[in-house]
């Protein structure tokens, strides 16, 4: 889990339907974080948590964890996954604060489901050495773990399409050819396996099946120093390839 700027109690109303229109963007930042589980307490990966009306969302990792940065103020959220009833909830987020909560999703027709074996993600020694897990814990960017990338790679034609739901990122895909990726506020440099790749498109050098883990820092201010170009004002897209997968 990310280290939190501050933890406050959450006045939370969670239901399976109903949400109000979001309040105006205040310009101050805040976040929600936590774990999504099923009704018997198992962590749920691949749950999408959405800030309604904000074009901001995140997908839970293999341990059911999520971290979503939004503007401070009143928000409506939805957590959903195929095979489970969506949960809608409202939260008031004070500025510069991360609100921590636990969510429970109920399976649809759970009594008819076959037993599910939950397998933890195997940690990559190479990614550990590269600092990926440390940055994931600190939570200054947006991350796709190896489990998430593997699940998404079967549903997309190009690696850039995995970034469509990332806050501060715009992906444009032509009818034919590689997609282009840009930032909504700042430019984004491309790093592959820790090396800066200038004047290339991400889809020209990394296919979905070769991607292993992804980090996105949409602003230079929250980009780790190892991915900052001294002469640039860009954020960073950092892609780790399957060369980092456990052997």
JOJO-V439190 format. One record per pair of residues at least 4 apart in sequence whose C-alpha atoms are under 6 Angstrom apart, sorted by the first residue. I is the first residue (numbers start at 1). J is the second residue. D is the distance in Angstrom with one decimal. If there is no record, write none. Layout:
# JOJO-V439190
{{I | J | D} {I | J | D}}
This chain:
# JOJO-V439190
{{1 | 137 | 5.0} {2 | 137 | 4.2} {2 | 138 | 4.5} {2 | 139 | 4.6} {3 | 138 | 5.2} {4 | 98 | 6.0} {5 | 97 | 5.6} {6 | 97 | 4.9} {6 | 98 | 5.6} {7 | 98 | 5.6} {7 | 99 | 5.6} {8 | 99 | 5.8} {12 | 91 | 5.7} {13 | 89 | 5.3} {13 | 90 | 5.8} {14 | 88 | 5.6} {14 | 89 | 4.2} {15 | 87 | 5.6} {15 | 88 | 5.3} {16 | 86 | 5.8} {16 | 87 | 4.5} {16 | 88 | 5.6} {17 | 88 | 5.8} {22 | 75 | 5.3} {23 | 74 | 5.6} {25 | 71 | 5.9} {27 | 71 | 6.0} {28 | 71 | 5.4} {28 | 72 | 5.3} {28 | 95 | 5.7} {29 | 70 | 5.9} {29 | 71 | 4.4} {29 | 72 | 5.1} {29 | 95 | 5.7} {29 | 96 | 5.7} {30 | 69 | 5.9} {30 | 70 | 5.5} {30 | 71 | 5.5} {30 | 72 | 4.9} {30 | 95 | 5.3} {30 | 96 | 5.0} {30 | 97 | 5.1} {30 | 98 | 5.8} {31 | 68 | 5.4} {31 | 69 | 4.1} {31 | 70 | 5.5} {31 | 98 | 4.6} {32 | 67 | 5.9} {32 | 68 | 5.4} {32 | 98 | 5.3} {32 | 99 | 4.7} {32 | 100 | 5.9} {33 | 66 | 5.4} {33 | 67 | 4.3} {33 | 100 | 4.9} {34 | 65 | 5.6} {34 | 66 | 5.6} {34 | 100 | 5.2} {34 | 101 | 4.9} {34 | 102 | 5.4} {35 | 64 | 5.1} {35 | 65 | 4.4} {35 | 102 | 5.1} {36 | 43 | 5.9} {36 | 44 | 5.6} {36 | 64 | 5.0} {36 | 102 | 6.0} {36 | 103 | 4.7} {36 | 104 | 5.7} {37 | 41 | 5.3} {37 | 42 | 5.1} {37 | 43 | 4.3} {37 | 44 | 5.1} {37 | 104 | 4.9} {38 | 42 | 5.4} {38 | 104 | 5.3} {38 | 105 | 5.1} {39 | 106 | 5.9} {43 | 63 | 5.4} {43 | 64 | 4.6} {44 | 64 | 4.6} {45 | 60 | 5.1} {45 | 61 | 5.1} {45 | 62 | 4.7} {45 | 64 | 4.6} {46 | 59 | 5.4} {46 | 60 | 5.1} {47 | 59 | 5.4} {47 | 60 | 5.2} {47 | 80 | 5.6} {47 | 81 | 4.9} {48 | 58 | 5.7} {48 | 59 | 4.5} {48 | 79 | 5.6} {48 | 80 | 5.4} {49 | 57 | 5.5} {49 | 58 | 5.4} {49 | 78 | 5.7} {49 | 79 | 4.3} {50 | 57 | 4.3} {50 | 77 | 5.5} {50 | 78 | 5.2} {51 | 56 | 5.5} {51 | 77 | 4.6} {52 | 76 | 5.7} {52 | 77 | 5.6} {56 | 167 | 5.6} {60 | 64 | 5.0} {60 | 65 | 5.0} {60 | 66 | 4.8} {61 | 65 | 5.5} {72 | 93 | 5.1} {72 | 94 | 5.5} {72 | 95 | 4.9} {73 | 92 | 5.4} {73 | 93 | 5.0} {74 | 91 | 5.9} {74 | 92 | 4.4} {75 | 90 | 5.7} {75 | 91 | 5.5} {76 | 89 | 5.8} {76 | 90 | 4.4} {77 | 88 | 5.7} {77 | 89 | 5.3} {78 | 87 | 5.6} {78 | 88 | 4.4} {79 | 86 | 5.7} {79 | 87 | 5.3} {80 | 86 | 4.5} {83 | 107 | 5.9} {83 | 108 | 5.7} {84 | 106 | 5.5} {84 | 107 | 4.2} {84 | 108 | 5.2} {85 | 106 | 5.7} {124 | 245 | 5.9} {124 | 246 | 5.1} {126 | 244 | 5.2} {127 | 132 | 5.3} {128 | 132 | 5.9} {128 | 133 | 5.8} {141 | 216 | 5.6} {141 | 217 | 4.9} {142 | 215 | 5.8} {142 | 216 | 5.1} {143 | 214 | 5.7} {143 | 215 | 4.6} {144 | 148 | 5.6} {144 | 213 | 5.7} {144 | 214 | 5.1} {145 | 213 | 5.2} {146 | 212 | 5.2} {146 | 213 | 4.9} {149 | 153 | 5.9} {153 | 208 | 5.0} {153 | 209 | 5.9} {158 | 208 | 5.7} {159 | 203 | 5.8} {159 | 207 | 5.7} {159 | 208 | 4.6} {164 | 171 | 5.9} {168 | 183 | 5.6} {168 | 184 | 5.1} {168 | 218 | 5.5} {169 | 182 | 5.9} {169 | 183 | 4.6} {169 | 184 | 5.8} {170 | 181 | 5.7} {170 | 182 | 5.3} {170 | 183 | 5.9} {171 | 180 | 5.8} {171 | 181 | 4.7} {172 | 179 | 5.5} {172 | 180 | 5.3} {173 | 179 | 4.2} {178 | 203 | 5.5} {183 | 187 | 5.2} {183 | 188 | 5.9} {186 | 234 | 5.8} {187 | 234 | 4.6} {188 | 234 | 5.0} {188 | 235 | 4.7} {188 | 236 | 4.8} {189 | 236 | 4.7} {190 | 197 | 5.6} {190 | 236 | 6.0} {190 | 237 | 5.0} {191 | 195 | 5.2} {191 | 196 | 4.4} {191 | 197 | 5.7} {191 | 238 | 4.7} {192 | 238 | 5.9} {192 | 239 | 4.9} {192 | 240 | 5.9} {193 | 240 | 4.8} {210 | 241 | 5.6} {210 | 242 | 5.5} {211 | 241 | 4.5} {211 | 242 | 5.9} {212 | 240 | 5.5} {212 | 241 | 4.7} {212 | 242 | 5.0} {213 | 240 | 5.1} {214 | 238 | 5.7} {214 | 239 | 4.6} {215 | 237 | 5.9} {215 | 238 | 4.9} {216 | 236 | 6.0} {216 | 237 | 4.6} {217 | 223 | 5.4} {217 | 235 | 5.4} {217 | 236 | 5.1} {218 | 235 | 5.0} {219 | 235 | 4.5} {220 | 234 | 5.3} {220 | 235 | 4.2}}
